[in-house]
Amino acid sequence: MMLGPVLSLVNGPVIGDAVRDPNNLISKLLNTQKDDSKLIEELFLSVLNRPPTQPEINAGLKALKDGEPDFQPMVEEFNRRTEALEIHKKSEPQRLDQWEKSYTKVAEWENIKAATASAKSQAKFTKLDDGSFLASGENPLQETITVKIPVDKQAWTGILLEVLPHDTLPAKGPGRAPNGNFVLNEFKATFNLEGQKPEPLPLTNPKSTFNQATFPIANAIDNNLTTGWAISPEFGKPSSAYFQIQNPALFKDKGELTITLIQNFGTQHTLGRFRISLTKSPGQVQPFGAESELVKIFQLEPAKRNPMQINTILSAFRAQDAELIRLQNNLASFGKPIDKRQIGAQDLVWALLNSKAFQFNH
């Protein structure tokens, strides 16, 4: 092991986030142990596996006291984050209405049965009866999938990518990572007439039914291999993404549409099962497949929807509300301040983790 990664582990976000985690042992001890000396003893036992000496107890008591002035600013910051989330929630009815109106146009999707898929690795992709491709065999750390679709001279306007669960995938997928996730770093399309050089097919207006925090679908067409689209924690469920074709006129004649799905995240975050469909519906359309339950609900008059259908729409709306997800994560990661000793206890744990005794033994 090299010194750089070790120092990064000890002083970086992995340990830092663990120390600040609102659900960690520090928080539990603050809730249950009101005796400061006993609290310090519990922290020493947890980190160094030994009780503190009296001088160490004295130093710990000072650390707890020194952290008290920071408690009130923590409360104020927690309240600020809570208020920001509540303000966003209050505007939900209006935003939900606008969102649904933007998806009143139901696209007609066509799955081209003659499409083929191949992998850069030794993984095998089998076409299922529903037109989807299922991965098997080698499960590489990284992957590039190439899909070739023969197309006629038609004004294709959009591409739908559905990532689908399957019982053979980890956690039922739709990815091949141990938890069922994937990261799609880039989604590229080209069109070529026979005997001619492939021509890039620019894509725009990406939409998706769900975005993992900091992994939105827009990352898949930003020409940046360090970003990507992912769907944690929506494992074992179908999700889909839509890309609008900027210039449908490029389909001048019969040819071949090639779609490249680049997955360079590593740790086997590759696609396990997916389906690609095309549409000729003009303008921006919804990212939901024709068989989606949500599309069927959209086609019902609002007054005729039952409570379950209303909740389905609400859940789908919240799943793609990037600002809601950001505000919720922002609040959850901060945690509610619970005790004026909190900062001091965290500082004490930091000191113990950086002590020679801890680092020598761990």
N, C-alpha and C positions, 0 to 999 in steps of 0.2 A: 504494500500500500504506500501511496505517496503522501507527503505532508499536506499538500494543498487540499485534496478531497477530505482529509481528516479534519483540518481546521474548518473547512466549509460545513462539514456535518455538525461539529460542535458549536460553531458560532453562527451558522446559517439558519434558514427558515424551518428546516426539519425539526431541530430542537426548539427553536424559538416558538414555533406554532404549538408544539406540545406543551411548553411551559405556560403559554397564554390560553390554552384550550379551556373554555368555560366549564367543560365537563370533566376535567382531569382530577387527579387526587388532591392537588393543592386546593381546588375549590371545595371538594368534599370535606377536607380537614378544616377549612375555614368555617364551614357550616356547622360542624359537629364539635370542634375543639375550641373552647373559649379561653382556655388557659394558655397564655403566650408561651410559657416555658415548655408545656406539653406539646404545643404545636411545633416548636422548633425541634423537639426530640423526635417527633413523628417524621419530620422532613429529613432529618439526619439518617434515621433508620431506613427511610425509603430510598435515599440516594447512596449513602455510604455504608449501609448495613451495620451501623454502630451508633450508640448514643453519643451525644455531644459532651464535650468537657465543659466545665463551668465557664472558662473564658469564651468558649464557642457559644454557649447560651447567651452570655452577655453581648457578644457581637451580634447574635441573631436578634436579640431584643432591640438593639440599636437599629438594625436594618428594618424591623417592623415599624419602629417609630419614625424613621426617616422617610418611609414610604407613605405615611398618612396624608401629607399635604396634596399628594397626587390623586387621592380618592375622589374628591369632589369634582375635579375636571373629568375624571372617568365617568362619573354619574351624568354630568352634563353632556358628554359626547354620546353616551348610550341613549339619553333622552333625545338628542338631536337626530340620531339614526332611526330611532323609533318613530319620531314625528315625520321624518322624510318618507318612511314606508307607509304610514297611515295616510299621508297626503296623496301618495300615489294610488293607494287603494280606493280612496274616495272618488277618483276620476274613472274607476274601472267601468261603470255602466256605460259612460259615453264612449270610452275607447273600445269596449266590447262591441257596441253597436256599429262603430266605424269599421272595425275589423271584419265583422260578419258581412257588412255591405260590400267590402272590397273582395269578398269571396263568393258573391252571388253568381259569378260567371263560372259554371262548371265545365271544365275542359273535357273533351273527348280524347282519351288516351289510346294509343295503338301500340301494342307490343309486337315488334317485328319478329316473327317466329324463326326467320332465317338467321338471326343474330348469333354470333359465336363469341366466346370469352376464353382468353388464355392468360396465364400467369407468367411473370418473369421467373419465378421460382419453379420448383417441381410440383407445386400444388396443382390439383386437378379441379376443374369446374364442370359440373354436370348440369345440363339444362333439365329442369323439372317441367311437369305438364303445364304449370301456370306461367311458363316463360321465364321464371327466375333461375338464377345460377347458384349452385350450392358447392362450396369448397370442401375438399377432402384431401387426404394425403399430407404432404409436408406442410408444416405450420411455421413459416419463416418469421424472422424478427421484423423484416420489412417486406413490402410487396408492391408490385406494379401490375395492375390488371388492364388488359387491352380488350375492348369490346368492339367488334366490327359488325356494322349493320348495313346491309344493302338497302338503298332507298331509291324511290322513283323521283321523277321531276315533279315535286310538289312543294308547296310553301310551308315547310315545317317551321314552326314558330317556337317550340319549347321542348325541353327534355325533362323527364321525371325520373328521378333515382329513388327507388324504394329499397330500404334496408329491412330485411325480414328475419324473424326468429326461426329457429329450427331445432328439433330435439337433439340433433347430433352435435350442436355447437356448445361451447362452454356457456353455462348459465342461459342456454337457449339462444345466445347471440344477441344481436345480429352480427357481432364481431367475433374474432377468434382469440381475443385476449382472454386470459383466465376468468375475468369478471364479465365477459360478454361484450365488451366495448370495442371500438375501433377508432382510428383517427384518419380521416380523409384529408390529406394535405393539399392535394390539387385535383381538380376535375377539369380535364381539357378535352376539347373536341376539334376535329379537323374533318374536312370533306375533300375527297379527291375523285376526279373523273378518271376513267381508265387511261393509263399511260401518261398521266400528268402528275405534277408534284402536289402533294397534299396542301390544302389551303386552310389556314387557321380559321376556326369558326368562333368568333368572339361571343361570350356569354355575359348576361347582365341580369339584374333584378333577382338575385337568388332569394328563395324563400324556403323555409323548412317547418315541419310540424313540431320539432323540438330542437333546442340548442343547449348543449352543456355550457355551463358558465365559462366564459372566456374562450369557448370553442364554437362560435357562431358559423352558420353556413357560408357567410360572406368570405370566410377564410379560405374556402375551397377554390375560389377563383381570383385570389389576390396575387398570384404569381410569387408566393412566398412559401418555401418549403418548410419553414419553421412554425407555421401556423396551420390550423386545420379545423375540420368539423368533427364533433363527437357528440354522444348522446347519453352520457352518464347522468343520472342513475336509471334511465329508462331501458334497462336490460330486459331481454325476453319479450320485447314489444316491437311492433312495426313503427318505423318512422320514415318520412319521405322528404325529398328536397326537389325543388323546381328551379330550372335555369331557363331564362328567356334567351332565345337566339336573336342576336342583334340584327343580323342581315339575312332573312330567309331567302333573299334573291340569289344567294350563293349556290343554292340547289338548282343549278342551271339545267341539269340533265340527270339521267340515271348515274349513280355513282355509289360510293361507299362512305358512310359516316363512321369515323373512328373515335371512340371515347377512351381516354386514358385516365385511370384512377390510381393516383400515386399515394402510397401509404408509407411514409418514411419515419413515423414516430418511433418505431422500435418496440421491443417487448411484445411482439406478436399482436399489435393493435391493427389487425388487417380485417378486411371484410370477409364474412363467412357466407352470407346469402344476400343477394340483391337482384333487383329487376329494373330494367330500363325501358321506358316507353316514350313515345313521341306524340306531339299534338300539332294540329294545324289551327287550333283556336287562336284568334288574333289577340294581341295585347297581353297584359299581365293576367295570369290565371292563378288559381289556388294550387298549393303543392300537394293536394290530396289525391290519391289514386281513385280511379272510377269505382273501385270496390270498397272504398273507405266508408265506414259507418257514418263518419262526420258529413260526408257529401250528401248522404241520404237524408240526414237531419236538416242540413242547410236547405234542402228542397222542400221541406215542410214549412207551412206558415207558422210563425212563432206561437200563435194562439193554440195550435194543434199539437205542440210538443209536450211530452210528459216530463215529470221532474227528472227522470234519469237522463233523458235526451238533453235537457237544459244543462245538467251537470256535465255531460260529455262535452258540450260546446265550451262551457266555462273552463273545464280542465285543459282543453286544447288551447284555448286563448292564453291561459296562464303559463302553459308550458313554453309558448313562444315569446312571452313578454320578457324580453331581455332585461329591461329596467327593473321589473319586479324581482327577477331572479338575482340581479345584482344587489338590490337593496336588502333582500332577505339574507343573502350570503354575508353582506356587509354587517348586518345586525347579529347574525348567528356567530360569526367568527369573533366578534368583539365580546359578546357575552354580557350578561347583566352584572354590574358590580355588586358584590355581595358583602364586602367587609372592608373596613378602612385599613386592614392589615394586608390586603391583597397584593399591592405592589411590592411591599417589603418582603412578603413570603416568596413571590416570584423572583425577586432580586437575590434572595438567599439561595434558592434552588439553582439559579444561574451560577452563583459563586461556587456552590458545591459541585456542579457539573464540570466547572472549569478548574477544579482543584486537582493537584497531582494524584491524590488518593483515588479519585474517581477515574481519571484518565488512565492511570497505571493499571487498574484492575479491569477496566472495561474496554 
